Amino acid sequence: MPYKTKWETGGIIWDYYGHVTSKDISESNAEFFQDLRSKNARYQIVDTTNTEILEWPEMDIVETSANDVGASRAVEKVKLAFVIRKEEIYRKIQKYIEISRKLDTNWEFRVFDNITDAKSWVLEKE
């Protein structure tokens, strides 16, 4: 399990590190949606700063997007911030965002290069 989970009052932060696979992403998503705190979550921060390899094939990206869009009907108005420093990870996250938007998610997405800016965005009032 190459990620750490930190629940905060308004949401969750995942710190992914090392070699991350589709299975790890599915596990962290299940962890979020099975927790009662997810019902009131306003944000998710996915920090990939310490991720060396993201093994997330396009088929799995499509599946994750579809699952999250379905979940977005129950957990609405979530801001999803990604902290990314590697180009190959950026491309995969962009694919996830693109597919999710095509599937008409009601979540907001933004990419950052540092955790401070990501936290500022998810915590700002609408």
C-alpha positions in Angstrom: 0.0 0.0 0.0 2.2 2.9 -1.3 0.0 5.7 0.1 -0.8 7.4 3.3 -4.3 8.7 4.1 -5.0 11.8 6.2 -8.5 12.8 7.0 -9.2 16.4 7.7 -12.4 18.2 8.8 -13.4 19.0 5.2 -11.8 16.2 3.2 -9.0 13.8 2.6 -5.3 13.9 1.6 -3.6 11.0 -0.1 0.2 11.0 -0.2 1.2 8.5 -2.9 4.8 7.3 -3.0 7.1 4.9 -4.8 5.4 2.5 -7.3 1.7 3.1 -7.4 -0.7 0.8 -9.3 -4.3 0.8 -10.4 -5.0 -1.5 -7.5 -3.6 1.1 -5.1 -5.9 3.8 -6.6 -8.9 1.5 -6.3 -8.1 0.7 -2.7 -7.7 4.3 -1.7 -11.0 5.2 -3.5 -12.8 2.3 -1.7 -11.3 3.5 1.6 -12.8 7.0 1.0 -16.3 6.0 -0.2 -16.7 3.3 2.5 -16.0 5.9 5.3 -18.9 7.9 6.6 -16.8 11.0 6.5 -16.9 10.9 2.7 -20.6 12.0 2.8 -19.5 15.5 4.0 -16.2 15.7 2.2 -15.7 18.9 0.2 -12.2 18.0 -1.2 -9.7 15.3 -2.0 -6.0 16.1 -2.4 -3.9 13.6 -4.3 -0.2 14.3 -3.7 2.0 12.4 -6.2 5.2 14.4 -5.3 6.9 11.2 -4.1 5.5 8.9 -6.7 8.2 7.3 -8.8 6.0 5.2 -11.1 2.3 5.4 -11.7 1.2 2.1 -13.3 -2.3 3.1 -14.4 -3.2 1.8 -17.9 -5.9 3.7 -19.9 -8.5 1.0 -19.4 -8.1 1.4 -15.6 -8.2 5.2 -15.9 -11.5 4.9 -17.8 -12.9 2.5 -15.1 -11.8 4.9 -12.2 -13.3 7.8 -14.0 -16.7 6.0 -14.5 -16.7 4.9 -10.9 -15.9 8.3 -9.6 -18.6 10.0 -11.8 -21.1 7.6 -10.3 -19.9 8.3 -6.8 -20.1 12.1 -7.6 -23.9 11.8 -7.6 -23.8 10.8 -3.9 -20.8 12.9 -2.8 -21.4 16.2 -4.6 -19.4 19.3 -5.1 -16.0 17.8 -4.3 -12.8 19.7 -5.3 -10.2 17.3 -6.4 -6.7 18.7 -6.3 -3.7 16.9 -7.8 -0.1 17.7 -6.8 2.1 16.6 -9.7 5.7 17.1 -10.7 6.3 14.4 -13.2 5.2 14.8 -16.8 4.2 11.1 -17.3 2.0 11.3 -14.2 0.5 14.6 -15.4 -0.5 12.9 -18.7 -2.4 10.1 -16.9 -4.1 12.5 -14.5 -5.1 14.7 -17.4 -6.6 11.7 -19.1 -8.6 10.9 -15.9 -9.9 14.5 -15.7 -10.8 14.6 -19.4 -12.8 11.4 -19.2 -14.5 12.4 -16.0 -15.6 15.7 -17.6 -16.9 13.9 -20.7 -18.9 11.7 -18.4 -20.4 14.8 -16.8 -19.0 14.8 -13.3 -20.0 17.5 -10.9 -16.6 17.5 -9.3 -14.0 20.3 -9.9 -10.5 19.4 -10.8 -7.2 21.3 -10.7 -3.6 20.4 -10.9 -0.9 22.0 -8.8 2.9 21.7 -8.4 2.8 22.0 -4.6 0.6 21.0 -1.7 0.3 24.6 -0.3 -1.5 25.9 -3.4 -3.6 22.8 -3.6 -4.7 23.3 0.0 -5.5 26.9 -0.5 -7.7 26.1 -3.5 -9.7 23.4 -1.8 -10.2 25.5 1.3 -11.3 28.7 -0.5 -14.9 29.6 -0.2 -17.1 29.6 -3.2 
